[in-house]
Amino acid sequence: MKNLQSFSILIWANKSKADQNGLLPLYARVTVNGKRAEISLKKKVKPANWNAQTGYMQGGSTEVREVNKYLAEARNQLWNIYTQKQTSAEYVSADEIKDLFLRNDAPHKYLLEVFDEHNQAMADLVGKDFVQATLTKYKTIRSKVAAFIRHKYDKEDILLEQLEYNFVTGFEHYLKTAEDIDHNTAMAYIKRLKRIITISLNNKWLLHNPFAGFVCSMRKVERQELTEEELAVLAQKNLHADRLDEVRDCFLFSCYTGYAFVDASKLTKENLVTGKDGQLWINTSRTKTDITANVPLLPQALAIIEKYRDHPYCDVKNKLLPIKSNQKYNAYLKEIAELCGIKKNLTTHMARHTFATTVTLENDVPIESVSKMLGHTKITTTQIYARVKEKKVSRDMHTLRSRLSATGNHG
């Protein structure tokens, strides 16, 4: 049974806020269980025309009739909000009724309209607070939401106040079925939609959260990387084509530095510096996070830089490496994998995984150092790479056996 509450509405003219012409602003005072909330009705009246007993204007003019009609509608609207909330909630406050009344009286916002405003504001800040890739992701999710609205509701847009929990779950189902998108990618899209909803809530364009109760859960994914043996095969294979040779070398460079495709493609000779240890380093920051990601160069990476020192593309573009478009790069990697007999799906990001696991962690480089070189902001991000391989466990236990045997400590 719902809690019984006392509720009243008083329409009154505020004499203390009379304007320079003597007109009094009208307010609605909502009282629930003795607690009040006052709402400006954005109407003004002459004191002589106001009847404080009835809460209406007196007289027969057109203006009086229009104001009184507006006041009657305001009363009805406040009563309706109260009674509707009473049927769906245990308790409703005076402030909540005020918020709902003002929301109903405000211009209505649409979901894709908010998306467009957000994306335009982000576009204005590309190169300052955001990178182009982030804006592209929001444009992609906007197009997915627009397609879902057409698919589900046969509309071009949807009012924010029409969004319910089933909109979010329906969108998830649509992404996984109609768009054939995997779970983690779907969750990444939904997180960006949630950002737009949060903006709407913060601006009070939306008064209830359709994401309440929805959990954006990510499933654990087995990340692939190349083994030492596969790296050796890749490095030694004669590919008989300059285009494949260049792509193979650029991929190997990322395997030995941890740089993602977008970051490796931007490197210039100015990024090469001599560190305090007297060795050559690459000093830069990651495009994605703008976090410093300085890496001391291994001999394999240095050899690749030296190989392309006088390459025409590198000279013209002032680049360290001849990295071309991402689309061709991945296509060529597939071709290279076939030629090398590597069954794994080579991608630009696999090189980063290979650096984190095969090249560093499996060779006893501390995870804190790996995290710093990868440009991660949190150590927990690096820990996704820290799967301990049987080979390393075997090697570590062999070292332990040798140490125990040498000391004669057999238990």
N, C-alpha and C positions, 0 to 999 in steps of 0.2 A: 504493500500500500504506500502511495506517495505521501510525503510529509505535507501537511496542510500549512499554507503560508498566507499571511495577510498581504493584500496587494491593493494599491490605489494609484490613481493618476490625478494630478492637479495641474491645470493650465493656468498660468499666472503672468501678469505683466510686471516687469522688474523696474520699479520707480527709481531705484538707485543708479540705473544705467541709462537714464533718459538721454537722448542725443541732443545736439544743439538746437533742433527744431521742437524739442519737447516730446518726441515720440518715444514710446516705451517698448523695449524688445520683449517678445513673448517666449516663455520657457515652459517645458513640460517637466514636472517633478514626479518621478516614479519612486514609489516607496514599497519595499518588500521587507516584511518583518521588522519595520521600524528603520531600515537603512535606506538612504535616499541616493538618487542619481539625478542630476539636472541636465536637461537637453535643450540647447538653443534651437528654436523652431524657425529661425531666420525670417521672422515676420515682426513688423512694428505697428503699433496702434496709437491713436490719440487717446489720452486719458479719459476724455469725455465720452468716447465711444466704447469704453471697456466696462463690462459687467463682471466684477470679481466674484459675485455669487454663482453665476451660471458658467463662468469660464469661457464666455463667448462675447463677440462684439454685439452692440445693439444699434439698430437702425435698419433702413431698408435699401441702402445704396448697393450698387453692383459690387463695389469693393468689399463692403461688409459681408455680402453673401459669399463671395469668393474666399475670403479669409475664414469665415465660419465653416465652409465646406472643407477647407484644408485642415482646420483644427479637428473636425469630426473624423476625417480620414486618419489623422495622426493618432487620435485616441483609439480608433479601431485597430490600427496597426500595432500599437503598444499592447493592447489586450490580446490580440492574436498571437503575438510573439510570446507573451506570458503563458497563455493556455497551451500553445504548441510545445513549449519547453517543459511545461508541467507534465505533459504526457510522456516525454522521453527522458526526463532527468529527475533524480531524487530531489535536487535543489537547484533553484535558479536565483541569481543575485540581481539587484537593481542595476549594477554596472554591466552585467551581461546583457540585460534587456536593452540598455542604452547602446551598447556596441552593435547589437543586431539591428536596432532601429536605424542607426547612422549608416550602417552598411547597406541596408535596403534603400536608403535615401541617396547613397553615393552612386557615381557612375559605375557600371558593371565592367569588370575587366575579363578578358579572354586569355586562355592559357597560351596560345601561340603568340598573342600580342605581347605578353610578358617575356616570352622567349626572344622575340625580335628586339625588344627594348634591351634585354640583357646582352644579346649578341652584338648589338650595335655599340653599347657601352664598352664591351670587351674589345671590339675591333678598334675603337679609338685609343685603346691602351696597349695594342700589340707593339712590341719592341720596348715597352716601358715596364708594365706589370705582368704582361702575358706574352707567350710566344704564339706564332701563327698556328702551330699544331694544336694548341688548346682550343683556339677559336674554331678550328676545323671540326674538332670533336663535338663541340656544342651545336654547330650547324648540322652535323650528321644526326645527332639525337633529335634535333628539332624536326628534321625531315621524317624520322621514324615515328615520332609522336603524331605528326600531321597525317601520315599514312594510316596509323591506327585509328585516329578519329574518323577518317573517311570510311575505313573498313567497318568499324563498330557502330558508328552513329550516323553515317552518311551525311556528315557535315564538314564544313571547311575549318571550323574552330569550335571550342566549347567554353562556356562560361566557367569561371573558377569555382563559383558556388555549387556547380553541378558535379564537381569532382568528389567521388567517394572512394572508399577502400577498394571497391570492385574495379575502379578505373586502373589502379596500380596493378592489381593481380591480373586484370584483363590484358594490360599492356605487356606484362611479363609473359603471359601465355601466347600473345600475338608474336612477340619477338622469337620465341622458341619454336613456334609452329609455322606461321606464315612466312617469317623471315629466316627460319632455320639457323638461328644464332645459338651458340653454346651458352651454358649457364653463366659462366664468369663474365663473358662479354655482355650478356643481357643485364647482369647486375651492375656493370660499369655504366651502361646506358641509363639504368634506373637511378643510379646515384646522381647523375647529372640532372635528371628530371626532378629529383628530390631537392636539388639546389634551387631550381626555379620555384618550386612550391614553398621553400623556406623564405625566399625573397617575397613571395606573395603574402605569406603569413606575417612577416615582419612589417610589411606595409599596410597590414589589415585589409588587404583586398580579398583575403580569404580568412574566415574565422574558425574553421575547423581543419584539422590536419588529416588528409586522406592517407598519409603514410603511417598514422598511428597504428601500431601493432604489426607493421610490415618490417621484416628483417632482411637487409641486403647481405645475404650469406655467400661467401666465396668458397668454392670447392678446391681442395688441394690438387694441384696439377704436377705431374711428373715432368720436370724440365729436362730436355735433352741437351747433351753437350758432346763434343768429340773427345775420344780417348787419346792418350799419348800416341798410340799406334796409328790412329786415323789422322792425327795431325802430321805425323811423319809421312804417311802416304800422300796426303794432300800437298805437302811442301815439296816432295821429290818427284811428283808426277809431271811428265812432259806433256803439256796440253796442246802443243802445236798450233796455237792461235793467240795472238797478242791480246785480244779482247778477254779471253778466258784467263790468260796469265795475269793480267792486271786485276781482274776481279778476285782471283784466288789469293793474290798477294795482299790486296786490301782486306779481305776476309781474315787472313792470317794475322795481319797487323792488329785487327780488333781482338783476335784471340790472345795476343800477347800484350795488349794494353788495357783491354776492358772497355774501350770506347764504343759507344753505340754508333750506328750508321750516321745519324745526323751530326754527331759531334766529330767523328773522324773526317767527315766530308768538309768540315770547316777549318781544319788545321792548316796553318801556314808556317813558314820558317820562323816567324816571330814567336811561335809557341814553343820552339826548342830553346831550352836554357840549360846552363851548367849549374848543377846543384851544389850545395855546400860540401857534398861528398866527392866533388870533382867529376861526377858522372852526368851524362845528358839526361834531362827530364823533359816531359811535356807539361807545360803549365797552362791550364785553361779552366773553364767552368762548364758544367753540363747545361745544355739548352733547356732540358725539362725542368730542372730545379734551380738553376743559377747558383749551384753549390760548387765550390772549388773541387776539381778532380785532377790533382797533379800526380803524374805517374813516372817513376824512373824507368828508363827504357832498357828492356832486355836485348841481348845481342840479335835475336831474330827480328825484332821490330826495327832496330837500328839498320840492319842489313836491307830491309825493305825500303826504308827512307832513302838510304844511299842509292839503291837501285833506280829510284825515280827522281833523283836530284835534278837531272837535266831533261826530264820528260816534257814534251811540248805542251801538253795540257796543264801540267804543274807550273810551267813558266808563264803561260798566258793568264791563268787563273790565280796565280800566287798561292798554290796549294802544295801540301806535303805529298798528297796521294792523288792518283787519277780516278777518283770515285765519281761515277756517272749517276744517272737517275736510279732511284730505289727500285722502280718497276723492272728495269732491265737487269739490275744488279741481282735481284732474287731469281729472275729467269735464268741468268747465266749460272748462278750457284747450283740450280737443279741439274743443269747440263754437266757441270764440273763433278757433282756427286756421282752421276752415272759413270763418267769416265774413270773416276777413282774407285768405283765399286763400293761407295759408301751408301748404305741403305737408309740412313737418316735423312730427314727433310731439312736440308741446309737452309737457314734463314739468316738475315743480318743479325738478329738478336741472339742466335745460337752462339755466335762468337763471344759475346759478352758473358754468356753462361759458361763457356769453355774457359775463359780467363778466370772466372770466379771459382771454378771447381778444379778442373784438370791442371791448370797452370799454377794456381796459387794455393788454394786450400789443401789440395792433395799433396802439395810439396811443403806443407807445414808452415805456410805464411799465416800468421795470426789473423783471425777474422776481423779484428779491429783495423788492421792495416789494409785488408781487402776492402772493407767498407769505405775507408777514406779514399782509396784509389778509384772506387766505383762512383764516388760522389754521392753516396747515400746519406740521407739526413738522419736516419735511425738505424741502429745495429740490427733491429728486428727485420728490416728489409733485406739485409745481407744474409740473414739466417735461412732464407728460403733456398739458398744455394748450398747450404752446409750439410748436405746429405753425405754421410760417411760411407765410402765405398768399401766393399769386401777386400779389395786389393790393398787399400790403405790400412784396414784393420789387420790384415795378415802381415803387412810390413811392420806395423807398430808392435805387434805381438812377437815377431821374429827378433826385433831389436830388444824387446824386454827379455826374451829367452836368452839371448846372447849376454845381456848384462847380468842376469841372474847366474848364468853358468860361470861367467868370469869371476864373480864374487863368491861362488860356492854356496850361494843362498838357495837351497832347494826346498825351503819350508821346513 
